[in-house]
């Protein structure tokens, strides 16, 4: 399954590299002549998308939000929303506008909040995102290594976990084999993101990975949602 990525800022779709959000520019995409998120989402659905990953950059940076827009997009495609939610009340509000809410290490304030969130909400609506930067877990608030986090997640057992290599976002540099090999939680569905290229999808599929967040290659038209790749979901 290829899951399209859409970053929102000030009501439009934007793009950039390596998570450097102050340098992000309006998105140029084959799916619409301008960065109108609604029209892009409609085009993606028409091309076969079944879900869409949305990062609300304004909400993540605590400078506003695009909630009204996300709620409308969620009527077109089920939204997997990263809005920086890390507390129960924040997740609760986010679930009002999106089918799925992402709890990301970037904005997670306390590890124990993961327990509380999974105790209070349906597992199939909460996705944990392990954000990595240069091979290490990226967090604005926590100092934690991958091994400790994996032990926590092994107990919680989310249905889906995103492995997002921020340092590769927008780069089309391909995947980090060492990262994939170090992730050892069994029976959890992994969604891989960050620099994924068309040729990587088949390689990763053979490793048992079949869900991918793809932004740059998709919006450039280098990979399509329905091209005959060896993807099985």
C-alpha positions in Angstrom: 0.0 0.0 0.0 1.3 3.4 -1.0 0.1 6.1 1.3 0.4 9.6 -0.1 2.0 12.3 2.1 0.6 15.8 2.3 2.2 18.5 4.5 -0.1 21.5 5.3 1.0 25.0 6.3 -1.2 28.1 6.2 -3.9 26.3 4.4 -1.9 25.0 1.5 0.2 21.9 0.7 3.9 22.4 1.0 7.1 20.5 0.5 10.7 20.5 1.7 13.6 18.4 2.7 14.9 16.8 5.9 12.2 18.4 8.1 13.6 21.9 7.7 10.1 23.5 7.9 11.2 27.1 7.7 12.4 26.4 4.1 9.2 24.6 2.9 7.7 25.9 -0.3 4.2 25.5 -1.9 4.0 21.9 -3.2 4.4 21.3 -6.9 2.5 18.1 -7.8 1.2 16.2 -10.8 -2.1 15.9 -9.0 -3.2 19.6 -9.4 -2.0 22.8 -11.0 -1.7 24.5 -7.6 -1.2 23.4 -3.9 -4.9 23.2 -3.1 -5.1 20.3 -0.5 -8.7 19.5 -1.3 -8.2 19.2 -5.0 -5.0 17.2 -4.5 -6.8 14.8 -2.1 -9.7 14.4 -4.7 -7.2 13.6 -7.4 -5.4 11.1 -5.2 -8.6 9.3 -4.4 -9.5 9.2 -8.1 -6.1 7.6 -8.8 -6.7 4.9 -6.2 -5.5 6.2 -2.8 -7.3 4.6 0.2 -5.7 6.7 2.9 -3.7 9.9 3.2 -1.0 10.9 5.7 -1.3 14.6 6.7 1.2 16.5 8.8 -0.3 19.7 10.1 2.9 21.7 10.4 1.2 24.7 12.0 -0.2 22.6 14.8 3.0 20.7 15.3 4.9 24.0 15.6 2.1 25.4 17.8 1.6 28.4 15.6 -2.0 27.6 14.5 -3.7 24.7 12.8 -5.5 23.5 9.7 -8.2 21.6 11.5 -11.1 22.9 9.3 -9.3 21.8 6.2 -8.3 18.4 7.5 -11.9 17.7 8.5 -13.0 18.3 4.9 -10.2 16.2 3.5 -11.2 13.4 5.8 -14.5 13.3 4.0 -12.6 12.5 0.8 -10.0 10.1 2.1 -9.4 8.7 5.6 -6.7 10.9 7.1 -3.8 9.7 9.2 -3.1 12.9 11.1 0.1 14.1 12.7 -0.8 17.3 14.5 1.6 17.0 17.4 -1.0 15.3 19.7 0.7 13.7 22.7 -1.9 14.1 25.5 -5.3 12.4 25.9 -7.3 15.7 25.3 -5.2 16.4 22.2 -5.8 13.0 20.7 -9.5 13.2 21.6 -9.8 16.5 19.6 -7.8 15.2 16.7 -10.1 12.1 16.4 -13.0 14.5 15.8 -11.5 15.5 12.4 -9.4 12.5 11.3 -10.0 8.7 11.1 -6.5 8.0 12.5 -4.3 10.1 14.9 -0.5 9.8 14.9 1.4 10.0 18.2 4.9 10.9 17.1 8.1 10.8 19.1 8.9 14.3 17.9 6.2 15.8 20.0 5.7 13.2 22.7 6.4 14.8 26.1 6.4 11.7 28.4 6.7 8.1 27.6 3.9 7.2 30.1 1.5 9.2 27.9 1.6 6.4 25.4 0.1 4.0 28.0 -2.6 6.5 28.8 -3.5 7.1 25.2 -3.7 3.4 24.3 -5.8 2.7 27.4 -8.4 5.4 26.4 -8.7 5.0 22.7 -9.2 2.2 20.1 -5.9 0.8 19.0 -7.0 0.8 15.4 -7.3 4.6 15.4 -3.9 5.4 17.0 -0.6 5.1 15.1 2.8 5.6 16.7 5.4 7.3 14.6 9.0 6.7 15.5 10.7 9.8 14.1 14.4 9.4 13.4 17.1 11.9 12.5 20.5 10.8 11.5 19.9 7.3 12.9 18.6 8.5 16.4 15.1 9.0 17.7 14.1 12.6 17.2 12.2 14.2 20.0 11.8 17.8 21.2 11.2 16.7 24.8 12.5 13.1 25.4 15.9 11.5 25.5 15.3 7.9 24.6 17.0 5.3 22.5 15.3 2.9 20.1 15.8 -0.2 22.3 13.9 1.3 25.3 11.1 2.6 23.0 10.7 -0.8 21.4 10.3 -2.4 24.8 7.5 0.0 25.5 5.8 -0.6 22.2 6.2 -4.3 22.6 4.0 -4.0 25.7 1.5 -1.6 24.2 1.3 -3.4 20.8 -0.1 -0.8 18.5 -1.6 -2.1 15.3 0.5 0.1 13.2 3.9 1.9 13.7 5.5 4.4 11.3 9.2 4.4 10.9 9.9 7.9 9.6 13.5 8.9 8.7 13.2 12.7 8.8 16.7 13.2 7.6 15.7 11.4 4.3 12.3 13.2 3.8 12.2 14.8 0.4 15.6 13.5 -0.6 14.8 10.3 -2.5 17.9 8.8 -1.0 16.3 5.5 -0.4 15.7 3.6 2.8 18.1 2.8 5.7 18.6 -0.9 5.8 20.3 -0.8 9.2 17.2 0.9 10.7 14.8 -1.7 9.3 17.0 -4.6 10.5 17.2 -3.1 14.0 13.4 -3.0 14.4 12.3 -6.2 16.1 8.7 -5.9 17.3 6.9 -8.9 15.9 3.3 -8.9 14.6 3.1 -5.1 14.2 2.4 -3.6 10.9 5.2 -1.2 9.9 4.7 1.8 7.7 8.0 3.0 6.3 8.6 6.7 5.3 11.5 9.0 4.3 13.2 9.1 0.9 11.4 6.1 -0.5 12.0 5.6 -4.2 10.0 3.4 -6.7 12.8 0.8 -6.8 12.9 0.6 -3.0 9.3 -0.6 -2.8 9.9 -4.0 -4.4 13.0 -4.6 -2.4 11.3 -3.8 0.9 8.3 -5.8 -0.1 10.5 -8.9 -0.3 11.6 -8.1 3.3 7.9 -8.3 4.4 7.2 -4.6 4.3 4.2 -3.5 2.3 3.1 -0.1 3.6 4.9 3.1 2.5 4.6 6.8 3.1 5.6 8.4 -0.2 5.6 12.1 -0.9 8.2 13.5 -3.3 8.4 10.6 -5.7 4.6 10.4 -5.9 4.0 14.2 -6.4 6.7 14.2 -9.1 4.9 11.5 -10.9 7.8 9.1 -10.6 5.6 6.5 -8.9 1.9 6.0 -9.3 -0.7 4.6 -6.9 -1.7 1.9 -9.3 1.4 0.9 -11.2 2.2 -2.8 -11.3 4.6 -3.0 -8.4 5.0 -6.1 -6.2 2.9 -4.6 -3.4 0.5 -6.7 -1.4 -1.6 -5.6 1.5 
